[in-house]
């Protein structure tokens, strides 16, 4: 898994995240403290800005807490079978 630490803006909050690109969206790792600032639920559609100027609207698909981190899978489309 290759990724990079980047400053992002998620749902209006500026945070640092470890960002991994995937074919259907992004996988992001946040500190638990940062995640608590923007706590989101699976299924929620959120705006995400990256430092390269990309403005995305992704759905929170999965949230997995592994203290002191939280892994979030954000996708372009939610599948009905999940």
Buried (B, 14 or more C-beta within 10 A) or exposed (E): EEBEEBEBBBBEEEBEBBBBEEEEBBBBBBBEEBBEBBEBEEEBEBEBBBEEEEEBEBBBBEBEEEEEBBBBBBBEEBEEEE
